[in-house]
Amino acid sequence: MKLIACHINNFGKLSDLNINFNDGVNVINQPNGWGKSTLAAFLKAMLYGFDTKKEPGALRGKESSISHGRGVLMVESLILRPMEWSTDL
């Protein structure tokens, strides 16, 4: 599976963010506090869901605006045509 693009709206500190992924390795080179870990958490949540059993308080805290967010992830694979997942977060 290959990531094509994502749109993040109100996930942690990320809001109205569009990212297009290139072939090969993609590097997110941004300063501390930009939201790189939040981006990784968004991708994990979109692909696997939230693991609330492992970390029951993970969604609480000052960056928990994710409850009103929306995410879109576009992927493609060798056997399926490109597809888009979207969900309310």
URQUI-V391638 format. One record per backbone hydrogen bond with DSSP energy under -1.0 kcal/mol. CO is the residue of the C=O (numbers start at 1). NH is the residue of the N-H. Records with the same first field share a line. If there is no record, write none. Layout:
BEGIN
CO: NH + NH
END
This chain:
BEGIN
2: 76
4: 21
5: 74
6: 19
7: 72
8: 17
9: 70
11: 14
14: 11
17: 8
19: 6
31: 34
35: 39
36: 40
37: 41
38: 42
39: 43
40: 44
41: 45
42: 46
43: 47
44: 48
45: 49
50: 52
51: 55
55: 58
57: 60
61: 64
65: 68
66: 69
69: 89
70: 9
71: 87
72: 7
73: 85
74: 4 + 5
75: 83
76: 2
80: 77
83: 75
85: 73
87: 71
END
